[in-house]
Amino acid sequence: MAAFTLVIGNKNYSSWSLRPWLAMRQAEIPFAEIVIPLYQPDSKRRLLAEAAVGRVPVLKHGERVIWDSLAILEYLAEELPDRQLWPAEPAARAHARSIAAEMHAGFVTLRRQLPMDIRARRHVAPTTGELAQQIERVQAIWRECRTRAGDRGPFLFGRFSNADAMYAPVATRFRSYDVPLDAVSQAYVDAILALPAFREWEAASLAEPWTITSTP
């Protein structure tokens, strides 16, 4: 099998990069990593040199180039079915894909007002009704999934899956901005942040020298 290479942006800021990176680490999929700092004078040139899309993340697998976080997660699930990146049971798998797609396509206000910044620690009260609604929608998704999962594990479908990879950056946002959460949601955030793979990402983000004011 050809080796995987994952091209990502700044670990402190790039929520889309975290998603496939965390899934691959959790599934113990070996890969090489290329970090391209974003919003630097040479960022666009370096991104275009890796893939015509000019954005991160990008997965390279032999001659194949796959971009977009959800597309990468789907590709990995197809290429490596033994890693069980989606739930095995069909109904759970359909549910996981639905909530992953909802995160991929929605929550624009949450992204804009609470951008991922792992180093940040500040309180930002929901300033708009829309932000408050989106925060509650995330928690409702988490509560429903955790109720269904029961004691099968601490993640959305019991064991870690691509759905958790899609929501992991939101867990970091809720911590960074001190968002009050219900008990089920807080326990889920704690489980994500306690993952050794996430802690590896977090340690690297804390060591990064770059600070940007506009986030991907």
Wavefront OBJ file of the C-alpha trace (Angstrom):
o trace
v 0.000 0.000 0.000
v 1.245 3.487 -0.826
v 2.122 5.721 2.101
v -0.191 8.489 3.272
v 0.847 12.134 3.550
v -1.428 14.666 5.233
v -0.963 18.367 4.489
v -2.342 20.564 7.267
v -2.336 24.155 8.491
v -1.459 25.667 11.854
v -2.459 23.267 14.610
v -3.642 26.074 16.848
v -6.147 27.367 14.336
v -6.932 24.893 11.558
v -10.058 23.064 12.644
v -10.446 21.362 9.272
v -6.916 19.970 9.542
v -7.544 18.561 13.017
v -10.403 16.383 11.795
v -8.559 13.904 9.523
v -5.368 14.151 11.579
v -7.161 13.032 14.751
v -9.044 10.265 12.953
v -5.827 8.894 11.487
v -4.001 9.009 14.810
v -6.893 7.346 16.623
v -7.124 4.624 13.979
v -3.339 4.148 14.089
v -2.954 4.884 10.393
v 0.685 5.812 9.698
v 1.201 9.024 7.768
v 3.730 11.720 7.042
v 2.750 15.251 8.004
v 3.379 18.524 6.208
v 2.470 21.704 8.115
v 1.993 24.876 6.080
v 1.469 27.973 8.251
v -1.571 29.876 6.998
v -1.846 33.601 6.234
v 1.904 33.950 5.716
v 3.410 35.675 2.663
v 4.282 32.358 1.014
v 1.291 30.320 2.257
v -0.679 30.358 -0.999
v 2.332 29.377 -3.077
v 3.118 26.468 -0.770
v -0.498 25.310 -0.663
v -0.822 25.371 -4.449
v 2.404 23.405 -4.739
v 0.737 20.599 -2.763
v -2.682 20.627 -4.468
v -4.578 22.758 -6.951
v -7.330 23.424 -4.400
v -4.938 25.710 -2.508
v -6.402 24.831 0.897
v -5.868 22.393 3.751
v -6.251 19.605 4.579
v -5.036 17.509 1.677
v -4.389 13.772 1.798
v -1.907 12.257 -0.635
v -1.990 8.521 -1.211
v 0.338 7.443 -3.961
v -0.798 9.348 -7.055
v -4.159 10.192 -5.484
v -4.873 13.628 -4.023
v -7.950 13.993 -1.802
v -9.024 17.300 -0.299
v -11.782 18.418 2.083
v -11.953 16.945 5.588
v -15.097 14.890 5.110
v -13.948 13.561 1.731
v -10.674 12.474 3.351
v -12.505 10.720 6.181
v -14.744 8.898 3.712
v -11.758 7.905 1.598
v -9.918 6.478 4.595
v -13.002 4.526 5.666
v -13.260 2.986 2.204
v -9.556 2.231 1.863
v -9.162 0.838 5.375
v -12.455 -0.792 6.399
v -10.702 -2.747 9.133
v -10.070 0.504 11.040
v -13.835 0.923 11.554
v -13.890 4.678 11.031
v -17.701 4.602 10.826
v -20.000 2.615 13.138
v -20.530 -0.953 11.956
v -24.310 -1.065 12.419
v -26.121 0.423 9.372
v -28.547 2.671 11.267
v -25.774 4.043 13.480
v -23.544 4.521 10.450
v -26.275 6.490 8.648
v -26.818 8.618 11.751
v -23.064 9.248 12.086
v -22.811 10.321 8.465
v -25.805 12.632 8.872
v -24.422 14.496 11.855
v -20.959 14.655 10.243
v -22.495 16.229 7.146
v -24.490 18.650 9.316
v -21.270 19.820 10.960
v -19.508 20.016 7.610
v -22.188 22.198 6.019
v -23.599 24.179 8.923
v -22.907 26.054 12.163
v -21.545 29.084 10.311
v -22.243 31.524 13.149
v -20.531 29.266 15.663
v -17.464 29.044 13.409
v -17.372 32.802 12.873
v -17.888 33.931 16.455
v -15.967 31.101 18.158
v -13.072 30.309 15.798
v -10.778 27.491 16.842
v -7.921 28.853 18.946
v -6.555 26.141 21.193
v -4.332 28.560 23.092
v -7.225 30.911 23.919
v -8.889 31.022 27.323
v -11.609 33.652 27.461
v -15.292 33.897 28.207
v -17.527 34.836 25.291
v -21.211 34.825 26.128
v -23.464 33.970 23.158
v -24.105 37.435 21.716
v -26.762 36.457 19.199
v -29.758 34.213 19.289
v -28.356 32.296 16.347
v -25.112 31.480 18.156
v -27.017 30.288 21.222
v -29.247 28.145 18.985
v -26.277 26.557 17.259
v -24.564 25.805 20.567
v -27.748 24.134 21.784
v -28.095 22.182 18.530
v -24.587 20.763 18.975
v -25.423 19.718 22.523
v -28.699 18.155 21.378
v -26.789 16.075 18.819
v -24.313 14.990 21.461
v -27.014 14.126 24.002
v -28.945 12.025 21.508
v -25.856 10.144 20.392
v -24.596 9.543 23.910
v -28.032 8.301 25.020
v -28.057 5.796 22.176
v -24.449 4.748 22.796
v -25.090 3.978 26.445
v -22.137 2.262 28.097
v -20.428 1.190 24.858
v -17.808 3.913 25.253
v -17.464 7.665 25.882
v -17.789 8.852 22.293
v -20.782 9.679 20.118
v -21.308 6.090 18.984
v -19.411 4.397 21.777
v -16.013 3.921 20.201
v -14.274 6.814 18.425
v -15.443 7.342 14.837
v -15.300 9.870 12.025
v -18.267 11.612 13.640
v -16.103 12.398 16.667
v -13.340 13.669 14.391
v -15.824 16.085 12.835
v -16.960 17.436 16.217
v -13.576 17.498 17.977
v -12.788 21.113 16.968
v -16.105 22.192 18.503
v -15.029 20.616 21.787
v -11.904 22.786 21.726
v -13.973 25.887 20.959
v -16.296 25.272 23.892
v -13.289 25.017 26.211
v -11.489 28.031 24.712
v -14.502 30.322 25.109
v -15.809 28.910 28.395
v -19.170 27.928 26.951
v -21.518 26.518 29.641
v -22.545 22.960 28.756
v -24.948 20.391 30.075
v -23.429 17.468 31.974
v -23.575 15.021 29.060
v -21.940 17.463 26.665
v -19.251 18.419 29.179
v -18.387 14.760 29.720
v -18.078 14.315 25.962
v -15.819 17.370 25.641
v -13.653 15.999 28.459
v -13.367 12.647 26.658
v -12.224 14.299 23.414
v -9.705 16.555 25.151
v -8.297 13.618 27.138
v -7.414 11.596 24.038
v -3.649 11.046 23.802
v -3.849 11.898 20.103
v -5.566 15.202 20.845
v -3.031 15.988 23.551
v -0.273 15.429 21.009
v -1.961 17.923 18.663
v -2.508 20.377 21.518
v 1.139 20.235 22.626
v 2.255 20.989 19.080
v -0.207 23.882 18.823
v 1.117 25.420 22.036
v 4.654 25.281 20.640
v 3.805 26.982 17.347
v 5.339 30.432 16.841
v 2.596 31.769 14.551
v -0.250 34.030 15.641
v -2.981 34.968 13.200
v -6.143 36.983 13.574
v -8.157 35.385 10.751
v -8.698 31.663 11.064
v -9.442 28.917 8.526
l 1 2 3 4 5 6 7 8 9 10 11 12 13 14 15 16 17 18 19 20 21 22 23 24 25 26 27 28 29 30 31 32 33 34 35 36 37 38 39 40 41 42 43 44 45 46 47 48 49 50 51 52 53 54 55 56 57 58 59 60 61 62 63 64 65 66 67 68 69 70 71 72 73 74 75 76 77 78 79 80 81 82 83 84 85 86 87 88 89 90 91 92 93 94 95 96 97 98 99 100 101 102 103 104 105 106 107 108 109 110 111 112 113 114 115 116 117 118 119 120 121 122 123 124 125 126 127 128 129 130 131 132 133 134 135 136 137 138 139 140 141 142 143 144 145 146 147 148 149 150 151 152 153 154 155 156 157 158 159 160 161 162 163 164 165 166 167 168 169 170 171 172 173 174 175 176 177 178 179 180 181 182 183 184 185 186 187 188 189 190 191 192 193 194 195 196 197 198 199 200 201 202 203 204 205 206 207 208 209 210 211 212 213 214 215 216
